[in-house]
Each structure stands twice: as structure tokens, then as C-alpha cells.
Amino acid sequence: MLQFKGFLYFILTFSIFSGYTAKAGNLQTNTNNLIEINPKTVNALWFSFGTSEKTAQGKLISSPIAFDSETGFGFDFNTVSNVKINSKTFTSQKPVYFSAVVPEGNYQVEITMGSLEKKSNITLKTESRRLLLDQFSIKKGKLITRTFNVNVRNIKIDDSTSISLKDREKETLDWDTKLTLEFLGDVSVQNIKIIPETNLTVLYLAGDSTVTDQDVEPWASWGQFITNYFDTSIVVANYAYSGASLSSFKNSNRLKKILSLIKKGDYLFVEFGHNDEKIKGAGNGPWESYSNLLKEFINAAKDKGAIPVLVTPTQRRFFNENGTLKETHGDFPAAMRTVAQKNDTALIDLTKTTKTLYESWGDSVSRNAFVQYPAHTFPGQEKALDDNTHFNSFGANEIALCILQGIRELNLPLKKQILKETPAYNPKKPNSITAWKLPMSERFEIAKPEGN
């Protein structure tokens, strides 16, 4: 497992003027465009990799340079030794992280990939393992440029108010001061451009551990896989966190943060239930506090001109002897359905869909979608992992496909922003893990996320 605790990152301010070439150790710059980073604004960042200065544009990185707070960019999390700089590319057959300090905002990341010398096969994740590209093959001699949208955020709302993070969140990649790209596979990259983009539809996610960007393997959630299926007109901003209920999400100022940013035409998907069920006492329960808070989230989004969508909670993987799934959520899914109907709000019935999904797999096969691994599967794992709530990457991707199918069935305008090559999904005929080959990230943690 790669260790990354204890870093302190600073915002870097620098400018590179046209027609100027400078050399400093392993770094060379040669550019005709201005690059400037400061805490409030950023124009664009352009990194070219290679030993040839003649064709380089932007900042030429001619030998592996580790990320540090002074340069504000570089190969991160002890992976610089995995990198080889060639004439016009960097290559690696081991995991590589590349990070750049940027302010909060949405960014289009344009990456030119491929090599004249060999074929490539690249998986790309960003921040806390949000999937952007899955095993993308490029033939020898081909260069392909792809664009991806990335949301970078911080906890600040205004001068006096911030989001309250849980301790485990404070060291995750989603909440640092950088935009981080994770490359896996047989990697060849020529250049990376990071460009601020303000004209994007934003899909905001509010939810719990089944939705959040799980920072480390083998845990995963649908919010970090749905990013792989949208076009370049939309970006996902996932504010969900493990252990969250509607009330704790609001009390930690996450709803307030979203409302400070959300605009007309954006979306707010709201999935809660797992942890709301544990809140006892007068005034709580599915038909009181849960329903009232759902209405509050709906109205807050509508007041901003945004489109709220309610999502009933994923089922837990508990089977009856006859092969049917046990209902563990009580009246909470029914309460959400009622709120959606009474408030003319779209609803994706993920409780119903995942019931069909798990029963289609059956008790034994469905285990493959969850964090269920025998002891010693991962380094330092002395005991078996046996979780019936939290998904692995395969399971999280299946749930993301359920969400996408729900978007299509609701005929939301959002369906036009789903990549055309994304197939229709039928939970009665789910995919098999035998076809799932996504490379795992090296960063790993045995401790389960909060919530169940």
C-alpha cells in the first residue's frame, strides 16, 4: 500500500511567458501560452513529456520529477520511480499518479496518449478512484487525444462556514488541494492539459457509503463509476460520504455547500436510507424526519432551478432460504416513493432494481459484487472480508449501470449526456465478474467504511 499521510500542500503561483525557455534541474519549460496558478483563479496547465525540446509545448518534463509543494506538480505518491521519460512520452507498466495543484472548480483534462514505438492499454482514474477510462487500447504508432471532466473541491463555503469532514476523509484524494490522475496498465502519455471549464452541467450526488467515492481498494460505490459513462458536457460532483444520513449530511454543511454552487439545469441525486434507519426517538423514522428532510432537499434544489432526483437505497445482500431477498429497509423506500410522488419529483427505484439484480445472480454468485474476500487476499489482511452492504469495483459498476438505466427510463434530459456506446442494462440479465478486468489501484485499506 502506498503511504501518503502527513503531506501539506501549498498553492503555487507561477507564470511562463511566451518565447522564454528556462531550465531548473529536471524541469524545462518552453511555451507560447501563459500558465498561472493562484488560490482563486487558474488559466490552464499544459504538461508535455519527453526529452525532445523541438516539439514540446507547455511545461516540458524531460525526466521523472516527484510532486512537491514548491513546484506544485509532478509524479505523486512514491510512483516517480515507475516512470520512464522517452523522446516524446512518459511510459510505465506500473501504477503512476500525476498531480497538479489547482483551485476548486471543474476542469477539462485533455490527455494525448499512445506511442510510436509500442501499443498501449490505459486505465485512467482521478481523485479518489473515479473511473474515467477503462483499459483503452491504442495501436503502435497511433496517438489519441481524449477529454475528461474532473470536479475539484474544498470544504470552504464562505468566510465563516465550511464542510465538516470526518477524520477518515481528511487524507483522501477528493479533499486535498490537487487534481490527481492515476494511470494503470501499459501507459504511454505525451501531454496533459488541465483547463478550467465553467460551462458544464453538474450532477451533484448526496448520499452514503454506497454512493461516495471510496478512496481505497477494495471498497467502491456507484458514484465513482458513473463518471465513466457521461460525455464531456457534464461533470459529477460527489459529496456523499460513508455513514451519512439525511440529517448528518445537512448538519455537516454539505447541502449548504452544494446549494452555494448549484445552478439552473444542474442535477441533485439524493440516495439515503441505510443510516437513517438507525436513528431512533420521537419525530424520527421514515414518515417523519426522513420524509421531511427529503422534501427539504427537493425544494432547495428546485429553488435554484436545478433538477432533484430521489434514489431509493440499494438492497443489502441477505437471502431467504427460498432464494428471495430479505427486505431490510422497512418503510424507508416506500416513504421516499411517496415523497417523490407528492412532490412531482423523479425517482429511481434502486431498492427494487437491486432486489431483481441480486436475485438474478443468486446467493452464491452475488457475493462477487461485494467486498467478500478470503483472508490474505490483500497485504496485511489476516481475516476474511465478509461485507453484504459495500461493493467492490465490479459491483459498484453494476449499480452505476442500474442508475444509468433509471435515467433512461425516466426520460430525463440527462440521458442525452450518457455516452452513446453505453449499453442498455437489464438487472434480470446482469454481467458476470468473469468479464471484469479493471486493474485495481494499489492503495488499500482493510477497515470497512462507516455504515452498513
NUFIVO-699884 format. One record per residue (C-alpha): residue number from 1; residue in three letters; z, x, y. Coordinates in pm, 1 decimal. Each point is the difference from the previous one (the first is absolute). Example, Ala and Ser with C-alpha at 12.3 -4.5 7.8 and 13.67 -1.06 7.14 Angstrom:
BEGIN
[r 1,'ala',[780.0,1230.0,-450.0]]
[r 2,'ser',[-66.0,137.0,344.0]]
//
This chain:
BEGIN
[r 1,'met',[0.0,0.0,0.0]]
[r 2,'leu',[-91.0,127.6,341.7]]
[r 3,'gln',[299.2,29.6,230.6]]
[r 4,'phe',[-36.6,-97.1,363.1]]
[r 5,'lys',[348.2,-81.9,128.7]]
[r 6,'gly',[135.6,139.3,321.9]]
[r 7,'phe',[-317.0,51.2,205.5]]
[r 8,'leu',[4.2,-69.9,371.8]]
[r 9,'tyr',[-335.1,-67.5,158.1]]
[r 10,'phe',[-88.6,31.5,365.4]]
[r 11,'ile',[-284.6,-152.7,195.3]]
[r 12,'leu',[-257.3,262.0,87.2]]
[r 13,'thr',[-195.5,5.2,322.1]]
[r 14,'phe',[-314.4,207.7,3.8]]
[r 15,'ser',[-352.2,1.3,143.4]]
[r 16,'ile',[-317.0,173.7,-107.4]]
[r 17,'phe',[-267.1,25.8,264.6]]
[r 18,'ser',[-374.7,7.8,-54.3]]
[r 19,'gly',[-171.3,333.1,-52.3]]
[r 20,'tyr',[327.0,179.4,-77.3]]
[r 21,'thr',[77.0,187.5,-319.1]]
[r 22,'ala',[349.0,125.0,-80.1]]
[r 23,'lys',[148.1,175.5,-300.5]]
[r 24,'ala',[364.3,-3.9,-105.9]]
[r 25,'gly',[81.3,130.1,-345.6]]
[r 26,'asn',[-160.7,-229.9,-255.5]]
[r 27,'leu',[-116.0,-251.5,258.4]]
[r 28,'gln',[-327.8,3.8,190.8]]
[r 29,'thr',[-120.0,-264.8,242.8]]
[r 30,'asn',[-351.2,-62.6,115.0]]
[r 31,'thr',[-75.4,-340.4,145.9]]
[r 32,'asn',[-185.7,-187.7,267.2]]
[r 33,'asn',[242.9,-288.6,14.8]]
[r 34,'leu',[348.4,-34.6,141.4]]
[r 35,'ile',[285.2,-44.5,-244.3]]
[r 36,'glu',[331.0,-96.5,148.8]]
[r 37,'ile',[323.1,-122.0,-155.7]]
[r 38,'asn',[305.4,-112.4,188.5]]
[r 39,'pro',[277.1,-247.1,-78.4]]
[r 40,'lys',[-181.0,-295.9,158.2]]
[r 41,'thr',[-374.9,53.0,-36.4]]
[r 42,'val',[-246.0,174.8,-226.2]]
[r 43,'asn',[-376.9,35.0,42.8]]
[r 44,'ala',[-123.5,133.3,-332.4]]
[r 45,'leu',[72.0,272.0,-250.3]]
[r 46,'trp',[-282.8,178.4,-180.4]]
[r 47,'phe',[66.5,257.3,-270.6]]
[r 48,'ser',[-277.1,200.3,-165.1]]
[r 49,'phe',[65.9,214.5,-306.2]]
[r 50,'gly',[-187.4,318.1,-89.2]]
[r 51,'thr',[-58.7,365.3,69.3]]
[r 52,'ser',[-330.4,-58.2,179.8]]
[r 53,'glu',[40.7,-32.3,377.6]]
[r 54,'lys',[-364.4,-82.5,75.4]]
[r 55,'thr',[2.1,-365.4,-103.8]]
[r 56,'ala',[366.5,-81.7,50.3]]
[r 57,'gln',[100.7,-271.9,243.0]]
[r 58,'gly',[350.6,-86.3,111.1]]
[r 59,'lys',[282.3,224.6,-116.3]]
[r 60,'leu',[-131.0,247.6,-256.5]]
[r 61,'ile',[256.5,72.8,-269.6]]
[r 62,'ser',[-134.2,312.8,-166.5]]
[r 63,'ser',[287.9,68.0,-240.4]]
[r 64,'pro',[283.2,-214.8,-138.3]]
[r 65,'ile',[257.0,-75.5,268.8]]
[r 66,'ala',[329.6,-172.2,-76.9]]
[r 67,'phe',[119.3,-285.0,216.1]]
[r 68,'asp',[264.7,92.0,255.1]]
[r 69,'ser',[142.3,-161.4,309.6]]
[r 70,'glu',[-166.2,244.0,239.8]]
[r 71,'thr',[-360.8,-49.2,-107.5]]
[r 72,'gly',[54.3,-367.7,-76.9]]
[r 73,'phe',[-243.0,0.3,-294.2]]
[r 74,'gly',[-66.0,172.1,-330.2]]
[r 75,'phe',[37.7,-23.4,-376.4]]
[r 76,'asp',[333.5,-163.9,-68.2]]
[r 77,'phe',[281.7,-28.9,-254.9]]
[r 78,'asn',[-42.5,343.1,-157.2]]
[r 79,'thr',[-362.7,-60.9,-106.8]]
[r 80,'val',[-164.2,266.9,217.5]]
[r 81,'ser',[-18.1,233.2,-302.0]]
[r 82,'asn',[-216.4,-260.3,-178.5]]
[r 83,'val',[-273.7,32.2,262.9]]
[r 84,'lys',[-305.6,224.4,-4.8]]
[r 85,'ile',[-209.5,30.0,317.2]]
[r 86,'asn',[-369.7,51.9,-71.3]]
[r 87,'ser',[-296.4,45.4,234.4]]
[r 88,'lys',[-5.5,-361.8,119.8]]
[r 89,'thr',[274.1,-183.5,-190.1]]
[r 90,'phe',[348.7,11.2,-136.0]]
[r 91,'thr',[28.1,-60.7,-372.8]]
[r 92,'ser',[283.5,-63.0,-241.5]]
[r 93,'gln',[55.4,-121.6,-352.4]]
[r 94,'lys',[369.4,-56.9,63.6]]
[r 95,'pro',[166.4,-255.2,233.1]]
[r 96,'val',[-35.2,80.8,370.2]]
[r 97,'tyr',[163.0,-157.2,305.3]]
[r 98,'phe',[-147.8,43.8,347.0]]
[r 99,'ser',[200.7,-126.3,298.1]]
[r 100,'ala',[-47.6,-29.2,375.0]]
[r 101,'val',[254.3,-110.1,259.5]]
[r 102,'val',[-117.9,-317.1,175.8]]
[r 103,'pro',[162.5,-274.3,209.5]]
[r 104,'glu',[55.9,-350.5,-131.6]]
[r 105,'gly',[-321.2,-197.4,-32.3]]
[r 106,'asn',[-296.3,-83.9,-217.6]]
[r 107,'tyr',[-250.1,269.7,-88.8]]
[r 108,'gln',[-343.5,26.6,-154.5]]
[r 109,'val',[-6.4,305.1,-223.3]]
[r 110,'glu',[-350.4,128.9,-65.7]]
[r 111,'ile',[-27.4,248.1,-286.7]]
[r 112,'thr',[-311.9,191.1,-107.9]]
[r 113,'met',[31.5,82.4,-368.8]]
[r 114,'gly',[-204.7,183.7,-259.0]]
[r 115,'ser',[-128.5,347.9,-70.5]]
[r 116,'leu',[-332.3,180.6,-29.3]]
[r 117,'glu',[142.0,206.2,-287.5]]
[r 118,'lys',[159.8,-258.7,-230.6]]
[r 119,'lys',[64.0,-366.8,-65.0]]
[r 120,'ser',[316.1,-166.3,133.2]]
[r 121,'asn',[225.4,-284.5,-106.9]]
[r 122,'ile',[245.9,-99.3,270.9]]
[r 123,'thr',[294.2,-238.8,17.3]]
[r 124,'leu',[144.9,-50.7,346.2]]
[r 125,'lys',[336.5,-146.7,94.2]]
[r 126,'thr',[166.4,-6.3,339.5]]
[r 127,'glu',[356.0,-8.5,129.1]]
[r 128,'ser',[227.2,-147.2,-270.2]]
[r 129,'arg',[-269.9,-11.5,-269.5]]
[r 130,'arg',[-222.7,-266.9,154.8]]
[r 131,'leu',[-316.3,14.2,-207.0]]
[r 132,'leu',[-322.4,55.4,195.4]]
[r 133,'leu',[-242.3,140.0,-257.4]]
[r 134,'asp',[16.1,-12.8,-379.5]]
[r 135,'gln',[-171.7,280.9,-195.3]]
[r 136,'phe',[-308.3,16.0,219.5]]
[r 137,'ser',[-268.4,213.0,-166.7]]
[r 138,'ile',[-243.0,211.0,204.1]]
[r 139,'lys',[-288.5,190.6,-156.6]]
[r 140,'lys',[-48.3,370.6,55.2]]
[r 141,'gly',[-191.7,64.9,320.9]]
[r 142,'lys',[92.1,-334.2,157.3]]
[r 143,'leu',[212.5,-55.7,310.1]]
[r 144,'ile',[139.8,-348.1,59.9]]
[r 145,'thr',[195.3,-120.0,303.6]]
[r 146,'arg',[244.1,-287.7,-42.6]]
[r 147,'thr',[222.4,-172.1,255.8]]
[r 148,'phe',[349.4,-134.4,-68.5]]
[r 149,'asn',[250.9,-179.7,222.0]]
[r 150,'val',[361.8,115.8,12.1]]
[r 151,'asn',[298.6,-155.6,176.5]]
[r 152,'val',[258.3,247.1,133.1]]
[r 153,'arg',[325.3,-140.8,132.4]]
[r 154,'asn',[343.6,87.9,126.7]]
[r 155,'ile',[326.0,-189.2,31.9]]
[r 156,'lys',[-3.2,-42.1,379.1]]
[r 157,'ile',[-54.9,-348.7,144.1]]
[r 158,'asp',[100.7,58.9,361.4]]
[r 159,'asp',[233.9,231.2,190.9]]
[r 160,'ser',[307.7,-171.7,-141.3]]
[r 161,'thr',[-107.4,-142.9,-336.6]]
[r 162,'ser',[-113.2,156.2,-326.8]]
[r 163,'ile',[-44.4,-90.4,-363.6]]
[r 164,'ser',[301.7,76.8,-217.1]]
[r 165,'leu',[-116.4,204.9,-296.5]]
[r 166,'lys',[182.2,30.2,-329.7]]
[r 167,'asp',[107.4,352.2,-90.6]]
[r 168,'arg',[-262.6,32.0,-274.0]]
[r 169,'glu',[-275.5,-90.6,245.0]]
[r 170,'lys',[81.2,271.6,251.2]]
[r 171,'glu',[-170.3,274.3,-200.6]]
[r 172,'thr',[-306.5,-196.9,-108.0]]
[r 173,'leu',[-348.0,84.3,119.9]]
[r 174,'asp',[-42.0,-345.4,157.4]]
[r 175,'trp',[270.6,74.4,257.6]]
[r 176,'asp',[-60.5,360.7,102.9]]
[r 177,'thr',[-199.7,112.9,306.5]]
[r 178,'lys',[-314.6,93.4,-188.3]]
[r 179,'leu',[-313.0,-145.0,-151.3]]
[r 180,'thr',[-9.9,143.3,-352.0]]
[r 181,'leu',[-295.3,2.7,-239.1]]
[r 182,'glu',[53.2,66.1,-371.4]]
[r 183,'phe',[-299.5,133.4,-195.1]]
[r 184,'leu',[-6.0,-12.3,-380.9]]
[r 185,'gly',[-260.4,96.7,-257.9]]
[r 186,'asp',[-283.4,251.9,35.4]]
[r 187,'val',[2.9,11.5,378.7]]
[r 188,'ser',[-260.3,133.7,244.3]]
[r 189,'val',[41.2,-86.3,367.9]]
[r 190,'gln',[-213.0,124.0,290.0]]
[r 191,'asn',[169.3,-165.7,296.9]]
[r 192,'ile',[253.4,-260.5,106.4]]
[r 193,'lys',[-14.0,-201.5,321.8]]
[r 194,'ile',[297.2,-208.7,114.2]]
[r 195,'ile',[-100.5,-248.6,269.0]]
[r 196,'pro',[224.8,-260.3,170.3]]
[r 197,'glu',[-130.8,-354.0,-48.6]]
[r 198,'thr',[132.4,-300.0,190.4]]
[r 199,'asn',[-266.7,-254.7,-94.6]]
[r 200,'leu',[112.2,-79.6,-354.3]]
[r 201,'thr',[132.4,-310.3,-168.7]]
[r 202,'val',[352.0,83.5,-116.6]]
[r 203,'leu',[147.2,-145.1,-318.2]]
[r 204,'tyr',[379.0,18.6,40.1]]
[r 205,'leu',[209.7,-22.7,-316.2]]
[r 206,'ala',[358.8,-125.5,-7.7]]
[r 207,'gly',[170.0,14.0,-336.2]]
[r 208,'asp',[218.7,177.8,-252.5]]
[r 209,'ser',[-33.9,272.4,-266.5]]
[r 210,'thr',[-290.1,-180.0,-167.3]]
[r 211,'val',[-201.2,30.7,324.2]]
[r 212,'thr',[110.3,323.9,168.6]]
[r 213,'asp',[-167.5,340.4,-8.9]]
[r 214,'gln',[203.1,164.0,-276.0]]
[r 215,'asp',[22.3,362.6,108.8]]
[r 216,'val',[22.8,166.8,-341.7]]
[r 217,'glu',[-120.2,-40.1,-357.7]]
[r 218,'pro',[23.3,-183.2,-229.7]]
[r 219,'trp',[87.3,-295.4,224.9]]
[r 220,'ala',[-274.9,-196.7,174.5]]
[r 221,'ser',[-63.6,-328.7,179.3]]
[r 222,'trp',[-303.0,-207.6,86.9]]
[r 223,'gly',[18.8,75.8,373.5]]
[r 224,'gln',[-101.2,363.3,-57.2]]
[r 225,'phe',[-293.4,-88.3,-227.3]]
[r 226,'ile',[-160.3,-280.1,195.5]]
[r 227,'thr',[-99.6,268.1,253.8]]
[r 228,'asn',[-268.6,114.1,-245.2]]
[r 229,'tyr',[-190.2,-329.2,19.2]]
[r 230,'phe',[-57.4,-66.8,370.8]]
[r 231,'asp',[-285.3,112.6,222.6]]
[r 232,'thr',[29.6,209.3,316.6]]
[r 233,'ser',[59.8,-297.5,230.8]]
[r 234,'ile',[360.6,-47.0,-113.5]]
[r 235,'val',[316.7,205.5,-48.5]]
[r 236,'val',[317.1,-82.0,-196.5]]
[r 237,'ala',[338.8,47.1,169.9]]
[r 238,'asn',[263.2,-33.0,-271.1]]
[r 239,'tyr',[353.3,-57.2,133.8]]
[r 240,'ala',[143.5,-121.4,-331.8]]
[r 241,'tyr',[293.2,192.1,-147.4]]
[r 242,'ser',[195.3,7.6,-323.3]]
[r 243,'gly',[295.2,-236.1,-13.8]]
[r 244,'ala',[-122.1,-215.8,287.1]]
[r 245,'ser',[64.1,-369.8,45.0]]
[r 246,'leu',[-129.3,-215.7,283.1]]
[r 247,'ser',[328.1,34.2,184.9]]
[r 248,'ser',[37.1,377.5,-45.2]]
[r 249,'phe',[-364.3,53.1,99.8]]
[r 250,'lys',[66.2,-186.9,321.3]]
[r 251,'asn',[338.2,161.4,64.1]]
[r 252,'ser',[-143.7,350.6,-41.1]]
[r 253,'asn',[-238.2,-82.2,288.9]]
[r 254,'arg',[-314.4,24.1,-212.5]]
[r 255,'leu',[-119.0,-345.4,96.9]]
[r 256,'lys',[67.9,89.2,362.4]]
[r 257,'lys',[-204.1,319.0,-40.0]]
[r 258,'ile',[-291.7,-190.2,-151.7]]
[r 259,'leu',[12.2,-259.9,276.9]]
[r 260,'ser',[-12.9,278.6,260.2]]
[r 261,'leu',[-334.4,111.0,-143.4]]
[r 262,'ile',[-171.5,-296.9,-164.5]]
[r 263,'lys',[-291.8,-156.5,184.5]]
[r 264,'lys',[-234.0,-296.5,-24.2]]
[r 265,'gly',[-201.6,8.7,-320.6]]
[r 266,'asp',[241.2,226.9,-187.6]]
[r 267,'tyr',[174.3,-113.3,-320.2]]
[r 268,'leu',[362.1,-11.2,-110.5]]
[r 269,'phe',[52.2,-26.5,-376.6]]
[r 270,'val',[357.6,-95.6,-91.8]]
[r 271,'glu',[132.4,45.0,-356.1]]
[r 272,'phe',[372.4,-32.5,-67.3]]
[r 273,'gly',[223.5,-152.9,-265.0]]
[r 274,'his',[134.5,263.5,-238.6]]
[r 275,'asn',[287.6,101.2,225.5]]
[r 276,'asp',[38.8,-329.5,189.9]]
[r 277,'glu',[111.4,-152.2,-330.3]]
[r 278,'lys',[310.6,220.1,0.0]]
[r 279,'ile',[129.0,-122.7,337.5]]
[r 280,'lys',[273.9,-253.6,-65.9]]
[r 281,'gly',[218.5,-218.0,217.6]]
[r 282,'ala',[-26.1,-303.6,222.1]]
[r 283,'gly',[-332.3,-40.0,178.0]]
[r 284,'asn',[-184.1,237.4,-231.3]]
[r 285,'gly',[-240.5,-80.0,-280.8]]
[r 286,'pro',[-366.0,-97.5,-35.0]]
[r 287,'trp',[11.9,-324.2,198.5]]
[r 288,'glu',[217.3,121.4,287.6]]
[r 289,'ser',[-1.3,356.3,138.2]]
[r 290,'tyr',[-301.6,110.8,-206.6]]
[r 291,'ser',[-214.4,-292.6,114.8]]
[r 292,'asn',[119.0,26.4,359.8]]
[r 293,'leu',[-78.4,371.2,18.5]]
[r 294,'leu',[-344.3,-53.4,-150.7]]
[r 295,'lys',[-70.5,-251.8,276.7]]
[r 296,'glu',[122.7,251.4,256.7]]
[r 297,'phe',[-237.5,269.6,-130.6]]
[r 298,'ile',[-289.1,-248.4,-4.4]]
[r 299,'asn',[57.3,-123.1,354.2]]
[r 300,'ala',[50.6,350.2,137.0]]
[r 301,'ala',[-337.6,110.9,-137.9]]
[r 302,'lys',[-177.9,-313.3,121.9]]
[r 303,'asp',[148.5,42.1,348.2]]
[r 304,'lys',[-177.8,337.2,16.6]]
[r 305,'gly',[-331.2,-150.9,-112.5]]
[r 306,'ala',[31.9,167.9,-339.7]]
[r 307,'ile',[-53.1,-158.7,-341.6]]
[r 308,'pro',[306.0,-26.5,-227.7]]
[r 309,'val',[-43.6,-13.4,-377.3]]
[r 310,'leu',[293.1,-68.0,-232.6]]
[r 311,'val',[8.7,168.7,-340.7]]
[r 312,'thr',[234.8,-127.1,-270.3]]
[r 313,'pro',[191.3,277.8,-183.0]]
[r 314,'thr',[-136.1,183.4,-302.7]]
[r 315,'gln',[149.9,-104.8,-329.1]]
[r 316,'arg',[246.0,218.3,-186.6]]
[r 317,'arg',[-113.7,110.2,-346.5]]
[r 318,'phe',[235.7,-204.7,-218.8]]
[r 319,'phe',[-146.7,-190.0,-294.6]]
[r 320,'asn',[120.8,-292.2,-208.6]]
[r 321,'glu',[-25.6,25.6,-377.5]]
[r 322,'asn',[-311.3,-221.2,3.4]]
[r 323,'gly',[-191.8,244.7,222.0]]
[r 324,'thr',[38.4,-190.2,324.2]]
[r 325,'leu',[156.3,155.5,307.2]]
[r 326,'lys',[351.0,-85.5,112.6]]
[r 327,'glu',[32.7,-144.6,348.6]]
[r 328,'thr',[250.5,219.8,186.7]]
[r 329,'his',[-60.4,-94.7,362.8]]
[r 330,'gly',[152.9,-347.6,-6.3]]
[r 331,'asp',[-115.6,-223.7,286.8]]
[r 332,'phe',[-112.7,284.1,226.7]]
[r 333,'pro',[-372.6,-20.0,-82.7]]
[r 334,'ala',[11.2,-379.4,34.9]]
[r 335,'ala',[175.0,31.0,334.3]]
[r 336,'met',[-267.4,238.6,127.9]]
[r 337,'arg',[-276.0,-233.3,-117.2]]
[r 338,'thr',[167.7,-286.9,185.4]]
[r 339,'val',[35.5,203.0,321.6]]
[r 340,'ala',[-364.4,100.9,-17.1]]
[r 341,'gln',[-114.1,-358.5,-48.7]]
[r 342,'lys',[219.3,-145.8,275.4]]
[r 343,'asn',[-100.0,272.1,246.8]]
[r 344,'asp',[-374.1,4.1,-75.1]]
[r 345,'thr',[17.9,361.4,-113.9]]
[r 346,'ala',[-206.6,178.5,-263.4]]
[r 347,'leu',[181.2,90.9,-321.0]]
[r 348,'ile',[-86.1,235.4,-285.1]]
[r 349,'asp',[193.7,-116.5,-305.9]]
[r 350,'leu',[71.6,341.3,-151.0]]
[r 351,'thr',[283.1,-145.3,-210.1]]
[r 352,'lys',[-247.0,-224.6,-178.7]]
[r 353,'thr',[-267.1,269.7,-25.1]]
[r 354,'thr',[231.9,265.6,-142.4]]
[r 355,'lys',[134.7,-248.1,-255.8]]
[r 356,'thr',[-356.4,-44.0,-124.3]]
[r 357,'leu',[-59.9,373.8,19.5]]
[r 358,'tyr',[305.1,107.9,-200.3]]
[r 359,'glu',[-47.3,-271.0,-262.4]]
[r 360,'ser',[-364.9,103.5,-39.6]]
[r 361,'trp',[110.8,354.9,-77.0]]
[r 362,'gly',[294.3,-111.5,-210.9]]
[r 363,'asp',[345.7,153.1,-32.5]]
[r 364,'ser',[-104.8,333.2,-145.6]]
[r 365,'val',[-314.4,76.4,201.8]]
[r 366,'ser',[152.0,-113.4,329.8]]
[r 367,'arg',[247.4,288.8,-20.8]]
[r 368,'asn',[-290.1,230.4,92.6]]
[r 369,'ala',[-4.1,-146.7,351.7]]
[r 370,'phe',[365.0,78.3,71.9]]
[r 371,'val',[213.8,311.6,33.2]]
[r 372,'gln',[79.2,21.6,-370.1]]
[r 373,'tyr',[-16.1,354.7,-134.5]]
[r 374,'pro',[188.1,175.3,-281.5]]
[r 375,'ala',[239.4,281.9,80.4]]
[r 376,'his',[-156.4,333.6,99.4]]
[r 377,'thr',[-326.6,-155.6,118.2]]
[r 378,'phe',[65.7,159.6,338.6]]
[r 379,'pro',[183.6,321.5,95.6]]
[r 380,'gly',[376.1,-48.9,-0.4]]
[r 381,'gln',[-19.9,-348.9,-148.0]]
[r 382,'glu',[275.5,0.1,-260.1]]
[r 383,'lys',[8.4,-375.7,-57.8]]
[r 384,'ala',[-267.9,-260.7,-58.4]]
[r 385,'leu',[-126.4,-194.6,300.6]]
[r 386,'asp',[2.8,-371.4,-82.0]]
[r 387,'asp',[-74.5,-208.3,309.2]]
[r 388,'asn',[-127.2,-357.4,-13.6]]
[r 389,'thr',[-45.4,-50.6,375.1]]
[r 390,'his',[-163.6,311.8,141.1]]
[r 391,'phe',[-356.5,97.5,-76.8]]
[r 392,'asn',[-168.2,326.3,-78.6]]
[r 393,'ser',[-335.5,78.0,162.4]]
[r 394,'phe',[-199.2,-196.0,-256.4]]
[r 395,'gly',[217.1,-308.8,41.4]]
[r 396,'ala',[5.2,24.4,379.1]]
[r 397,'asn',[-379.3,14.6,5.8]]
[r 398,'glu',[-19.8,-312.3,-217.9]]
[r 399,'ile',[228.5,-184.1,243.2]]
[r 400,'ala',[-213.9,118.7,293.6]]
[r 401,'leu',[-302.9,-151.3,-175.8]]
[r 402,'cys',[195.2,-327.5,-34.9]]
[r 403,'ile',[63.9,2.1,376.2]]
[r 404,'leu',[-366.7,64.3,74.3]]
[r 405,'gln',[-101.7,-286.0,-226.7]]
[r 406,'gly',[249.2,-220.2,183.8]]
[r 407,'ile',[-159.7,94.0,332.5]]
[r 408,'arg',[-340.9,-99.4,-136.8]]
[r 409,'glu',[122.3,-327.5,-145.0]]
[r 410,'leu',[163.0,-93.3,331.5]]
[r 411,'asn',[-330.3,77.3,173.2]]
[r 412,'leu',[183.0,198.5,266.5]]
[r 413,'pro',[-226.0,180.4,250.0]]
[r 414,'leu',[165.7,312.4,-137.7]]
[r 415,'lys',[-211.1,-34.1,-314.8]]
[r 416,'lys',[-301.7,130.7,194.2]]
[r 417,'gln',[185.7,330.4,45.2]]
[r 418,'ile',[46.8,54.7,-373.4]]
[r 419,'leu',[-242.9,262.0,-127.1]]
[r 420,'lys',[-301.3,-169.8,-157.8]]
[r 421,'glu',[29.8,206.6,-318.0]]
[r 422,'thr',[350.7,-136.5,-67.2]]
[r 423,'pro',[-37.6,-219.7,-308.5]]
[r 424,'ala',[142.7,-349.2,-37.3]]
[r 425,'tyr',[330.3,-0.1,-186.9]]
[r 426,'asn',[112.4,-238.4,-271.0]]
[r 427,'pro',[368.8,32.7,-102.3]]
[r 428,'lys',[-88.7,-164.2,-331.2]]
[r 429,'lys',[-217.6,302.4,-74.3]]
[r 430,'pro',[191.3,292.6,152.6]]
[r 431,'asn',[-101.6,363.7,-17.3]]
[r 432,'ser',[125.2,241.1,-265.0]]
[r 433,'ile',[199.4,312.1,75.9]]
[r 434,'thr',[-234.3,193.7,-228.8]]
[r 435,'ala',[-259.2,-9.3,280.4]]
[r 436,'trp',[249.9,114.5,264.6]]
[r 437,'lys',[-52.5,366.9,83.4]]
[r 438,'leu',[137.9,35.6,354.0]]
[r 439,'pro',[160.5,345.7,41.1]]
[r 440,'met',[373.6,-13.9,56.6]]
[r 441,'ser',[155.9,165.2,300.9]]
[r 442,'glu',[229.8,293.2,-71.0]]
[r 443,'arg',[288.9,-131.2,209.7]]
[r 444,'phe',[236.1,-180.9,-237.6]]
[r 445,'glu',[342.6,-163.2,-1.4]]
[r 446,'ile',[195.4,-149.7,-287.9]]
[r 447,'ala',[222.5,-227.0,213.1]]
[r 448,'lys',[-135.8,-354.3,11.2]]
[r 449,'pro',[-71.5,-177.1,329.8]]
[r 450,'glu',[256.7,-243.4,134.2]]
[r 451,'gly',[-38.8,-360.0,-107.5]]
[r 452,'asn',[-91.5,-152.2,-334.6]]
//
